[in-house]
Amino acid sequence: MRVMMIGNLGGQLSVASKIAFDRGAKVTHFDQIEQALSALRAGRGADLIMADYNLDLSSLTSALDAERIAVPVVACGVEADATGAANAIRAGAREFIPLPPDPDMIAAVLEAVADDERPMIVSDPAMQRVIQLADQIAGSEASVLITGESGVGKEVMARYVHKQSRRASKPFISVNCAAIPENLLESELFGHEKGAFTGAVTRRIGKFEEADGGTLLLDEISEMDARLQAKLLRAIQEREIDRVGGSKPIKVNIRILATSNRNLADAVKEGIFREDLLYRLNVVNLRIPPLRERKLDAVELANYFVEKYAAANGLPGKQLSDEARECVQAHDWPGNVRELENAMHRAVLLSVGDVIGAEAIRSPDGLEPVAASSHPMPTGNPVVDAATQSASALNTSLVGRTVADVEQDLILDTLSHCLGNRTHAANILGISIRTLRNKLKAYSEAGVDVPQPGEVREAI
């Protein structure tokens, strides 16, 4: 995790830097926006920018957009008023953090941006076989395709392979191909020359050059545009790239890892993914089983998340009861590790005392404990299976309520449990802070009481 700080704020940003550093982030500091932009153009990348809200944040975010540099900006301020914070958000900041900094809030922001501090927790034989294969091929230079359902931990596996490789001391650079718009992704990967397009005021180093000597992870590669796939194929084959607007190729020494939650062979048949690129990426395939196929891992991960979120929320240590462990092992977790993590975070907040009972492990709406299996075992008869699933979906206390009503209650209750902390709530809900703020604004305008920081919503 790389954090770039911009500004001074009487030394308070230095305090924030130390908090981020203590949580494993690599921190760089610049006094002025132009200094930070120069570092980004030169390939000194960042996963997050934290900037003084008194700076011209509008020019910063505009420059990032114009030069096709994809990095989120968080504004910070000492004794800032609501108007200043709102102006920072309007200028393009994703979040506002008051200073002096709250360590838990800094930790939540870092966690929302990157998953690089997640350990590899493995107990189940199904996952141990994958780890054994990963250990065998980690020291090679082969490209690796990591597949599996959403939320199984594909990026965690990619970082594991890098750390076991001969390139472990070199950079590990990750690019989410699904999260970056097509018009930005080419510059993000390959960089650009001055004047390559409107807004390209100087040369910019891309992720391929930034990862030189190390590993480049192309996350969710299936979402990449077909035109870029052709350019990527050449880069992998020749180990050289062309910057956008460049006149000569640039040699790079990198290892390629890629992830996909889709079946790329099917994508090839559909004509949306190049077959030759699939062959280049899929030298070795690491398929990560869904959590329902590795029950022992579910319990170990649940224990880890309970410990993590108790500490993050300033609560005394908690542990799962025998009934809660049985519940974790029985549930099939269709959202995989990501769903389990959110469920354990909720359980930590909802439980009373130092033991978490099964009743605290609740569904995302917070209304019902999780079922032993949210997906009934198939019978093999498609008609029977469809009828069973339909009946199961209707047999719930949510029938008769609108989606908007359920969503509003979930958002407000989660915000209340987080004592009004928007960042914590957005992280638990699995939505962006901007989406959360927009929904809260709509609720307030409709006359709904929205918890403010430090407040708890009264039950109705």
Sequence and secondary structure as in RCSB ss.txt:
>XXXX:A:sequence
MRVMMIGNLGGQLSVASKIAFDRGAKVTHFDQIEQALSALRAGRGADLIMADYNLDLSSLTSALDAERIAVPVVA
CGVEADATGAANAIRAGAREFIPLPPDPDMIAAVLEAVADDERPMIVSDPAMQRVIQLADQIAGSEASVLITGES
GVGKEVMARYVHKQSRRASKPFISVNCAAIPENLLESELFGHEKGAFTGAVTRRIGKFEEADGGTLLLDEISEMD
ARLQAKLLRAIQEREIDRVGGSKPIKVNIRILATSNRNLADAVKEGIFREDLLYRLNVVNLRIPPLRERKLDAVE
LANYFVEKYAAANGLPGKQLSDEARECVQAHDWPGNVRELENAMHRAVLLSVGDVIGAEAIRSPDGLEPVAASSH
PMPTGNPVVDAATQSASALNTSLVGRTVADVEQDLILDTLSHCLGNRTHAANILGISIRTLRNKLKAYSEAGVDV
PQPGEVREAI
>XXXX:A:secstr
 EEEEE  GGGHHHHHHHHHHHTT EEEEESSHHHHHHHHHTT   SEEEEETTS HHHHHHHHHHTT    EEE
EEES  HHHHHHHHHTT SEEEEES  HHHHHHHHHHH  TT      SHHHHHHHHHHHHHTTS   EEEE ST
TS HHHHHHHHHHHSTTTTS EEEEETTTS HHHHHHHHH B TTSSTT  S B  HHHHTTTSEEEEETGGGS 
HHHHHHHHHHHHHSEE  BT SS EE   EEEEEESS HHHHHHTTSS HHHHHHHTTEEEE   GGG HHHHHH
HHHHHHHHHHHHTT    EE HHHHHHHHHS  TTHHHHHHHHHHHHHHH  SSEE GGG B TTSSSB  S SS
    S HHHHHHHHHHHHHSSTTTTS HHHHHHHHHHHHHHHTTT HHHHHHHHTS HHHHHHHHHHHHHTT   
  TT      
